[in-house]
Amino acid sequence: MTGFVLKQGALYAEDIPLADVAARFGTPCYVYSLKLLREAFAAYRDALAGRDALVCYAVKANSNLAILNVFARMGAGLDIVSGGELARVMAAGGDAGKVVFSGVGKSRDEMRAALEAGIYCFNVESAAELERLNEVAGGVGKRAPIAFRVNPNVDPKTHPYISTGLKSSKFGVPYDQALALYRRARSLPHLEIHGIDCHIGSQLLDPAPAAEAAEKLLALVDALAAEGIVLQHIDIGGGKGITYRDEQAPDAADYLAPTLEVLAGRKEKLLLEPGRSLVGNAGLLLTRVEFLKHGEEKNFAVVDAAMNDLARPALYDAWHEIQPVVPRNLEPETYDIVGPVCESGDFLGHGRRLDLQEGDLLAVMSAGAYGMAMSSNYNTRPRAAEVIVDGTQAHLVRRRETVPELFGLETPLP
Ligand SMILES: *Cc1c(COP(=O)(O)O)cnc(C)c1O
């Protein structure tokens, strides 16, 4: 049985009816398929077979400890962007020696924690960060392994909010300053030059920009080698897209093929930082219809999940397929699927043809990436439970928050 499928007129997660998951754990609830998580990682592993490579899962896409643990056990490295994510990785049984640390604003404390843990590499994103890292490493008597995140200035042809490799981006260092920065790094005593990195954007459907970026990195690698600066790894970042609706998303092998061709015969270790493509299609958000509202111009299905649970529609106008858990399909009507939050932007889907009744369950598909991870407590809404289904077993991997927990850290004035 694969992932999320209709069986005998009902939607299942692996071998469990989603209606049973809702009855047991309540809604809203994120549901992940262990099989789909493992298959997504295996696709990368197989595509890279025979090559010295490390797939570093981008923790920010979904940082639940159980999911980190699933990938870590399969041999994954992890790409972190904060000290908090480092702590999660350690708590999940991840190997610090396989961690790369990205992000434009690493604090001294975060640098120290990562040095103490013994991470594999810092992806340095500015000249100022380089100086700070050298100073912090000196302070703790260590040498910090570094790569520069270089901005290869290729157009990934994706949404401007998730395009990160252009000159105008806040991320990375400019391509034409990279050589000078590596020379500077070589002159600093508490740094060890290890590799080069880029990450050009997210939800990329065309494999060409990644290969183009790899080509540009190689030109730098060779220019550095001519100066005696020898790099051990090339990190081409993450960004592979997935199918939300009708996008033709390449599988890992097809996505990587042009890049691997560019890198053929190279001795450097290859690193990748996929996030969305490892978890996106492996999760859904299970929600229940609270009310149907038939207006003069529009019909609304008000559900118990909202923009605080899944921000992508409100934030990026992202489209998620919305499936009935027990489809009726006799008299479909057109609904906007909206949540209870007091914002007009609070929607999960617009104009969906569904045959609904109050109390029905809906599955918002492809919600495994940047779903729970971007959720909030806006409107004092407890965050959803998270469940991983493994065959006939359902494991609660994060219990639903309680309302008192949401204000437990707050204190009225005396
Ligand atoms: C977000 C991010 C990723 C993962 O991107 P996906 O599009 O989810 O694959 C990888 N590397 C860095 C530096 C990132 O910021």
PDBQT file of the ligand as one rigid body, heavy atoms in Angstrom, charges set to zero:
ROOT
HETATM    1  C1  LIG A 501      15.279  26.376   2.778  1.00  0.00    +0.000 C 
HETATM    2  C2  LIG A 501      16.645  25.932   2.449  1.00  0.00    +0.000 A 
HETATM    3  C3  LIG A 501      16.852  24.666   1.900  1.00  0.00    +0.000 A 
HETATM    4  C4  LIG A 501      15.738  23.717   1.536  1.00  0.00    +0.000 C 
HETATM    5  O1  LIG A 501      14.990  24.197   0.469  1.00  0.00    +0.000 OA
HETATM    6  P1  LIG A 501      13.832  23.286  -0.167  1.00  0.00    +0.000 P 
HETATM    7  O2  LIG A 501      13.281  24.150  -1.238  1.00  0.00    +0.000 OA
HETATM    8  O3  LIG A 501      12.851  22.995   0.903  1.00  0.00    +0.000 OA
HETATM    9  O4  LIG A 501      14.465  22.059  -0.698  1.00  0.00    +0.000 OA
HETATM   10  C5  LIG A 501      18.156  24.282   1.673  1.00  0.00    +0.000 A 
HETATM   11  N1  LIG A 501      19.204  25.095   1.970  1.00  0.00    +0.000 NA
HETATM   12  C6  LIG A 501      19.028  26.323   2.489  1.00  0.00    +0.000 A 
HETATM   13  C7  LIG A 501      20.207  27.157   2.800  1.00  0.00    +0.000 C 
HETATM   14  C8  LIG A 501      17.744  26.786   2.738  1.00  0.00    +0.000 A 
HETATM   15  O5  LIG A 501      17.587  27.999   3.262  1.00  0.00    +0.000 OA
ENDROOT
TORSDOF 0
